[in-house]
Amino acid sequence: MTYVVPNEPANEHSREAESAGMSRRSVIRAAGAGALALGLGGTALIGTSAAGAATRNGLRPVSGALGLPSGFWQTFSSEYVNAGGLVQHVVIGGNGPPLLLVHGWPQTWYAWRLVMPALARQFTVIAPDQRGRGLTGKPADGYDTGTLAGDLAALMDALGHQKFAVVGHDTGMVISYALAADHRDRVQALAVAEAVLPGVQPSPPLFLPSALNQQLFHLTFNRLPAINEQLVQGREDIYFGFIFDVEAGTIKLPGYAVRTYIDNLASVPGALRGSFGFYRAWDVTTAQNAQRAIQKLTIPVLAIGGAQSAADGVGKTMMLAADNVQTVVIPGAGHWVAEQAPSPMLAALTAFLARYRAAHTARPQSARV
């Protein structure tokens, strides 16, 4: 099933790409060469020992972040949780069944800020920074999706949630798929947006129309072992500024949001290396996904695409990996759907998660873990 959530009227893809018979949507439909993009952060990095002492104590290292909805910190707390040997930064708040939000590249938890307050009225919202990103620890390895999914499973264990729903965007979509496939007894519903699944689909062609290449070139650039860091360090505003702009379509992210992401990547030790970690583990993730896809997911899946970006290609992708898939296309939105179209995004998520919430509420209190 495919349906459209109302928003601003969608503009056309680049005519150059369209005339070549190819768009980001067609690449995501037919190809599995990447998780599209995202990843941000907060302020100063807390060292491992300090973060360990700060576990679950309600520290707010990102309380000064710009552009948060009014009263945000009255609902949410910014905390550190030592889970599975990794100190993870997470923003938590709300009441109801647990809902895990998994950001993409080059973002952090902050990508969800505009939808978190409304979701918190119905769910316990858990928005972590992934391994290598934001204020979470930045080990040298462990960036394949099996390990990244394991990090999140350990986080939910530490928070006392045995079963939960997951929403993932961009690289977070790939990680969320791994979490649902590797922990099938735990993930009850899965919503994903704006990526492909390497190992589930064939790879796209190497040579793309130039307009589409601008949106996807980072998939190969980010995989390089060292030279990408050497080229980007000190020029983070150029590289990441271009990524945020070209993937936005016509609805650009506000300057303060882009600045928040770039400042984290430029100032936090290890953040730039950590941001490339997911892509450097691409081959391992591809092999893992090929095994995961042998057994399709049976849980409800919502696939979300921006009309100026992946559109219904996300649904086509997920149908290769899951049996019960709904597709939503958000008009006017580009790649950064939760920030560009928070109201339509909320409408889609709330409707999709209603059955999960009702089932959780109907269970005895002792079973709600």
Long-range contacts (C-beta under 8 A, 24 or more apart in sequence): 1-326, 1-327, 2-312, 2-315, 2-326, 2-327, 2-328, 2-329, 3-326, 3-327, 3-328, 3-329, 4-307, 4-328, 4-329, 4-330, 4-331, 5-328, 5-329, 5-330, 5-331, 5-341, 5-344, 5-345, 5-347, 5-348, 6-331, 6-344, 7-330, 7-331, 7-332, 7-333, 7-341, 7-343, 7-344, 8-251, 8-331, 8-332, 8-341, 9-331, 9-332, 10-307, 10-308, 10-331, 10-332, 10-333, 11-249, 11-250, 11-308, 11-332, 13-211, 13-308, 14-209, 14-211, 14-212, 16-209, 16-210, 16-211, 17-209, 17-211, 17-212, 20-209, 22-208, 22-209, 22-212, 23-212, 23-311, 24-212, 24-215, 24-216, 24-309, 24-310, 24-311, 24-313, 25-305, 25-309, 25-310, 25-311, 25-312, 25-313, 26-313, 27-196, 27-204, 27-208, 27-212, 27-216, 27-313, 28-195, 28-196, 28-305, 28-310, 28-313, 28-314, 28-316, 28-317, 29-312, 29-313, 29-316, 29-317, 30-201, 30-202, 30-204, 31-196, 31-201, 31-202, 31-203, 31-204, 31-205, 32-196, 32-197, 32-198, 32-199, 32-200, 32-201, 32-202, 32-203, 32-204, 32-286, 32-289, 32-317, 33-196, 33-198, 33-203, 33-204, 33-216, 33-219, 34-195, 34-196, 34-198, 34-216, 34-219, 34-279, 34-282, 35-104, 35-105, 35-170, 35-171, 35-173, 35-174, 35-195, 35-196, 35-198, 35-219, 35-278, 36-104, 36-170, 36-171, 36-194, 36-195, 36-196, 36-215, 36-216, 36-219, 36-247, 36-309, 36-310, 36-335, 37-104, 37-105, 37-106, 37-170, 37-171, 37-218, 37-243, 37-247, 37-335, 38-103, 38-104, 38-105, 38-106, 38-107, 38-111, 38-169, 38-170, 38-171, 38-172, 38-336, 39-103, 39-104, 39-105, 39-106, 39-107, 39-108, 39-130, 39-133, 39-134, 39-171, 39-261, 39-265, 39-275, 40-103, 40-106, 40-107, 40-108, 40-109, 40-110, 40-111, 40-133, 40-134, 40-260, 40-261, 40-264, 40-265, 41-108, 41-110, 41-129, 41-133, 41-134, 41-135, 41-260, 41-261, 41-263, 41-264, 41-265, 41-268, 41-271, 42-78, 42-89, 42-108, 42-110, 42-129, 42-134, 42-135, 42-264, 43-135, 44-268, 45-135, 45-268, 45-269, 45-270, 45-271, 46-80, 46-87, 46-89, 46-135, 48-87, 48-137, 51-80, 51-82, 51-87, 51-89, 51-137, 52-80, 52-82, 52-87, 54-79, 54-80, 55-79, 55-80, 55-81, 55-82, 55-87, 56-80, 56-81, 61-89, 61-135, 62-91, 62-109, 62-110, 62-135, 65-110, 65-113, 65-260, 66-256, 66-257, 66-259, 66-260, 67-113, 67-254, 67-256, 67-257, 67-260, 68-113, 69-113, 69-114, 69-116, 69-117, 71-117, 72-113, 72-116, 72-117, 75-116, 75-117, 75-120, 76-116, 76-120, 76-125, 80-135, 81-155, 81-158, 81-159, 82-158, 83-151, 83-154, 83-155, 83-157, 83-158, 84-150, 84-151, 84-153, 84-154, 84-155, 84-157, 86-131, 86-136, 86-137, 86-139, 86-151, 86-154, 87-136, 87-137, 88-128, 88-129, 88-131, 88-136, 88-137, 88-151, 88-155, 89-128, 89-129, 89-134, 89-135, 89-136, 90-126, 90-127, 90-128, 90-129, 90-155, 91-116, 91-125, 91-126, 91-127, 91-128, 92-124, 92-125, 92-126, 92-127, 92-159, 93-120, 93-124, 93-125, 94-119, 94-120, 94-121, 94-122, 94-123, 94-124, 94-125, 95-120, 95-121, 95-123, 95-124, 96-121, 96-122, 96-123, 96-124, 96-357, 96-360, 96-361, 97-123, 97-124, 97-164, 97-165, 97-356, 97-357, 97-360, 97-361, 97-368, 98-123, 98-124, 98-126, 98-156, 98-159, 98-161, 98-163, 98-164, 98-165, 99-123, 99-124, 99-125, 99-126, 99-164, 99-165, 99-166, 99-167, 99-353, 100-126, 100-127, 100-128, 100-152, 100-156, 100-164, 100-165, 100-166, 100-167, 101-125, 101-126, 101-127, 101-167, 101-168, 101-172, 102-128, 102-130, 102-152, 102-166, 102-167, 102-168, 102-169, 102-172, 102-173, 102-175, 102-176, 102-179, 103-127, 103-129, 103-130, 103-133, 103-169, 103-170, 103-172, 104-168, 104-169, 104-170, 104-171, 104-172, 104-173, 104-194, 104-195, 105-170, 105-171, 105-222, 105-275, 105-278, 105-279, 106-240, 106-243, 106-261, 106-265, 106-275, 107-133, 107-170, 107-261, 108-133, 108-134, 108-135, 108-261, 108-264, 109-134, 110-134, 110-257, 110-260, 110-261, 111-169, 111-336, 111-338, 111-339, 112-338, 114-338, 114-339, 114-342, 115-338, 115-342, 115-345, 115-346, 115-349, 118-346, 118-350, 119-346, 119-349, 119-350, 122-350, 122-353, 122-357, 123-165, 123-353, 123-357, 124-161, 126-155, 126-156, 126-159, 126-161, 126-164, 128-152, 128-155, 130-171, 130-172, 130-175, 130-278, 131-274, 131-277, 132-270, 132-271, 132-273, 132-274, 132-275, 132-277, 132-278, 133-271, 133-274, 133-275, 134-264, 134-268, 134-271, 135-268, 138-269, 138-270, 138-271, 138-273, 138-274, 141-277, 142-277, 143-274, 143-277, 143-278, 143-280, 143-281, 144-281, 144-284, 144-285, 144-288, 145-174, 145-175, 145-177, 145-178, 145-278, 145-281, 145-285, 145-288, 145-289, 146-178, 146-182, 146-284, 146-285, 146-288, 148-175, 148-178, 148-278, 149-175, 149-176, 149-178, 149-179, 149-182, 149-183, 150-182, 152-179, 153-179, 153-182, 153-183, 153-186, 156-186, 160-369, 161-369, 162-186, 162-369, 163-187, 163-188, 163-360, 163-369, 164-188, 165-189, 165-190, 165-191, 165-353, 165-356, 166-190, 166-191, 167-191, 167-192, 167-193, 167-349, 168-192, 168-193, 169-193, 169-194, 169-195, 169-337, 169-338, 170-194, 170-195, 170-335, 171-195, 171-278, 173-197, 173-314, 174-198, 174-278, 174-285, 174-289, 175-278, 177-289, 177-292, 177-297, 177-321, 178-285, 178-288, 178-289, 178-292, 180-297, 180-299, 181-292, 181-295, 181-297, 181-321, 182-292, 184-297, 184-299, 187-299, 188-299, 188-356, 188-359, 188-360, 189-299, 189-300, 189-301, 189-302, 189-352, 189-353, 189-355, 189-356, 190-297, 190-299, 190-300, 190-301, 190-302, 190-322, 191-301, 191-302, 191-303, 191-304, 191-348, 191-349, 191-352, 191-353, 192-301, 192-302, 192-303, 192-304, 192-314, 192-318, 193-303, 193-304, 193-305, 193-310, 193-314, 193-337, 193-338, 194-304, 194-305, 194-306, 194-309, 194-310, 194-314, 194-335, 194-337, 195-310, 195-314, 195-317, 196-313, 196-317, 197-289, 197-293, 197-317, 197-318, 197-320, 197-321, 198-282, 198-285, 198-286, 198-289, 199-285, 199-286, 199-287, 199-288, 199-289, 199-290, 199-292, 199-293, 200-289, 200-290, 200-292, 200-293, 200-317, 200-320, 200-321, 201-317, 201-320, 214-246, 215-246, 215-247, 215-309, 215-335, 218-243, 218-279, 219-279, 222-275, 222-276, 222-278, 222-279, 222-280, 223-276, 223-279, 223-280, 223-282, 224-276, 225-280, 228-276, 229-272, 229-273, 229-276, 232-272, 233-272, 236-262, 236-265, 236-266, 236-272, 237-262, 237-266, 240-265, 244-336, 247-309, 247-334, 247-335, 247-336, 248-334, 248-335, 248-336, 248-340, 249-306, 249-308, 249-309, 249-332, 249-333, 249-334, 249-335, 249-340, 250-308, 250-332, 250-334, 251-332, 251-333, 251-334, 251-340, 251-341, 253-336, 253-339, 253-340, 257-339, 292-321, 293-320, 293-321, 296-321, 296-322, 296-323, 297-321, 297-322, 297-323, 297-324, 298-322, 298-323, 298-324, 299-324, 300-324, 300-326, 300-352, 300-355, 300-356, 301-325, 301-326, 302-326, 302-327, 302-328, 302-348, 302-349, 302-352, 303-327, 303-328, 304-328, 304-329, 304-330, 304-337, 304-345, 304-348, 305-329, 305-330, 305-337, 306-330, 306-332, 306-333, 306-334, 306-335, 306-336, 306-337, 306-340, 306-341, 307-331, 307-332, 307-333, 308-332, 308-333, 308-334, 309-333, 309-334, 309-335, 309-337, 310-335, 326-352
